[in-house]
């Protein structure tokens, strides 16, 4: 069902009453990957498909989606895993939202896999969704190979990568029984989701125009915009979500995160939302900003509560 866009300039106070956790000023402690020794070993990248990906338009690097594993030594690993989706407006992949994020997860004893997904303008939907769904299925199907818990597979995404992660959280299936490919027989649903300053809406007034153009093309069908506006696709089966954003983000409006969090509340999906008062778009793990750099520690506590970190 289509809903009219909400005017958050007049409903900000209403959002506060929903019981979401807003983080407006400062927190205690910081947690960047650089603060801890890196325990993991980086493995060679893995193709998501042995042959061509569905709808492949060539055989070059840009045509081959992959996962790069960052594996924690067995003595330090807790069995949980996360797929990392860097941002980049669906036109490139931001390096600071890939390997450094995987290394931070490794410090928590979580295996990490950085996803290289196909990009526009060469590839449009559904290629990106096919890539992220395949990545989740691949980890779940081969959990024994990496000593993973198939029921503790999460996904984290930044900006447009956040849109892809939210797509995984709202567009999934239980697998296709009796499919000749065993990977296709397992669920594509992630068990946990972290969204960092995510693109959520593909419809005006809150859409990020470059991401929409790269994902959907120059003149997308309004029905497709609605389908990929993932706040409209939340259900009771959407996995628990942790969301961060800054109130004055000038690239991706904070309303994207507000809409998704409110949809989670409507459907009784566990959600934790932190909105920092100030900060630029694309701050990654927080860098040198003493306030923004606190979010990984907050997220780590949330991961502990959801049994993804077992100290």
Beta strands, then each sheet from edge to edge (+ up, - down):
strand 1: 41-42
strand 2: 46-47
strand 3: 66-71
strand 4: 81-85
strand 5: 111-116
strand 6: 153-158
strand 7: 192-196
strand 8: 240-246
strand 9: 271-276
sheet 1: 1+ 3- 2+
sheet 2: 1+ 3- 5+ 4+ 6+ 7+ 8+ 9+
end
